[in-house]
Amino acid sequence: MKQLWTVLFLTALFSACGKRDLNDSWNPALLPAETLKDVAYGTDAKQKMDVYLPAGRNVDSTKVLVMIHGGAWIEGDKADFQAYVDTMKKRLPGYAIFNINYRLAALPTTNPFPTQEMDVKTAINAIFQKKMDYRISDKWVLLGASAGGHLALLQGYKYAAPLKPKAIVSFFGPTDMAGMYAAQTLPMNILGMQLLMGGTPASNPSSYQQSSPINYAGGQSAPTLILQGGADPIVPVAQSTSLRDKLLIASASVEYVFYPTEGHGWAGANLTHSFDKVSAFLKANVK
């Protein structure tokens, strides 16, 4: 009998330890903050991300922010967001942050769309598959600027797997690719969009339809924060307001922040205001 009680006691002890290993919320001090640079999620040199894990993280409550840089799908790098990673770490303490790169289009033939869309999807899947290793929860936010805003919206609206984000933040991201094409006036930009999208909206309508976040937006869409400059020479205001209006009609949660005199990006007091809005929006919508 004594041996039986010993076996039962040890079994219970090791079982409890095993459960604690899977959920570190019982002792947050065991997990210090950690930074992992250039973590590969694919075989291409661009398929990498920087990972910032907070101290005391656990699989129940550690929220996730995925950041996606801009650059018209043909340039840019996760380094462009580096300064803002520190800003978000200060404003959203306790978040795990993943700042991702993706393959850039080198037109006319290398990495046309949807390469960038697929890379974001692959990166999201890679993070999700390691969420127990990272000790992160299923409470995710997607944030992007310009082309990165487009990719964040497209990922968040179009794909429910491996999870649906709790919120999406778009800084002046394109939402309607046919509309973007129609807004171009320079021959170089018109040709560039044709090469990126594999034709015109008339010759390849499915490419434009399938790459437009607005076509996937509806009543079930994640709460969305849209920030737009009124003097943006690249992404027309209508790209943001049309998405806002569609979400409002569908009774989805959306907030629109408009800066009448700002262009394609801004600094100073308005940027501080933008980060205030992002912080408040996420605190209200990501529980």
Secondary structure, 3 states (H helix, E strand, C coil): CHHHHHHHHHHHHHHHHHHHHHCHHHCHHHCCCEEEEEEECCCCCCCEEEEEECCCCCCCCCCEEEEECCCCCCCCCHHHHHHHHHHHHHHCCCCEEEEECCCCCECCCECCCCHHHHHHHHHHHHHHHCHHHHCCCCCEEEEEECHHHHHHHHHHHHCCCCCCCCEEEEECCCCCHHHHHHHCCCHHHHHHHHHHHCCCCCCCHHHHHHCCHHHHCCCCCCCEEEEEECCCCCCCHHHHHHHHHHHHHCCCCEEEEEECCCCCCCCHHHHHHHHHHHHHHHHHHCC
